[in-house]
Amino acid sequence: VQLQASGGGLVQAGGSLTLSCIASGRTFSDYAMGWFRQAPGKEREFVASISWSNGFTYYANSVKDRFTISRDDAKSTVNLQMNSLKPEDTGVYYCATPAGQYYRGSYYDPREYAYWGQGTQVTVSS
């Protein structure tokens, strides 16, 4: 399984960015996808996730109502639309996916995700 994230960059506070992650190596629609981020000196934290076949979405409280996760199974892609960005959203953003199909565990726990992309840097200036 390979995950390739893109779309990061430098944006002013209040701006928007859309991250994308393309997956390969297995049937994309059967697997949940998630986004995590890591700021310098901090632990990796959950941002958002989406269950297989667009069943359910989950968000960290800090990004709820500002970020939207979506998936396009035909393109094996998961997107993260980020609006109203804040300086505290700065970090490296990683897409990830669990090992098992039809996952129903804890979407918030990074230990549940077996495969990770390389990360894309998001910097929000004040």
Disulfide bonds with the S-S distance in Angstrom:
Cys21-Cys95 2.07
